Amino acid sequence: MLKPTGTVATVLFLILVNSPVVASVLTDALEGMENGRIYFSYETKPGVTGDGDTISMRDGYHHSTNRRGWSGDGWDCDCTEGPAYAMLRVRNGKVRGVDLRVAAQWRRPRDEDQQLGLIDPVVAADFMLELVGQEVPDTDTALLAAVVADREEPLGGELLELARDRSLRSETRKSVVFWLGHVAADKANNGLTEFIDDDTEEMDVRSSAVFAISQQDEDVSIPLLMKIAREQDHPRLRREALFWLAQYDRDEVVDLFEQLLLAD
């Protein structure tokens, strides 16, 4: 039997990984399980590293899987690149928990658990975003699992859709807005400013959008924060923009403070 090589093999591979059979591997595993755990792994995007207890990203943020929280610069971690290892805890046919590690495999699964091995990171990310939309337990972990997946197209559009879904809890939307400002800064800015300018939006979500802007590159964040400080009607949002601007030692920021102090 002839084996496909070269271009033919590449085309066949692309057909397979994009086929409904492969794309539904996680859905099929979930449908076939009543209680247990589903284990799988996938490649992470460049700059994502881990040591089993910590997940580190290139932008200086680090996530402790023990503390379930983020910290800024200054974290000391002997981390290595992925892949990511995910685990879904299933009860009564539903996902009741999500866990994630990078560069550290799980202990030997039990007989009732399923091991799917290495799967397409796009499939993994899409499935995790579905879980975020369903607000399963450990929604933040599912969101992180989607963000670290290696995929050509950033998640800006998908995250923006979730952030605009007012049927979701405020805490979920705030988390989505946080990542929206990180994974697709250029494309996300319009969406973030939409949240800030929308007087009908929840204040906590608007505030999260200001924070997301503040975490971008200063050449991007400073003009946007200055615009908020000058033009935003709500005093809380103006104060928050000024707070983040105060972190920068830039002439245009000092000039803005001077203008505000001297204003009538």
Helices and strands as residue ranges (DSSP letters): H 6-17, H 20-23, H 25-31, E 36-42, E 49-50, E 54-56, E 62-64, E 69-71, E 80-81, E 84-91, E 94-102, E 114-118, H 121-134, H 139-147, H 156-163, H 170-183, H 185-197, H 203-214, H 218-231, H 235-245, H 251-262
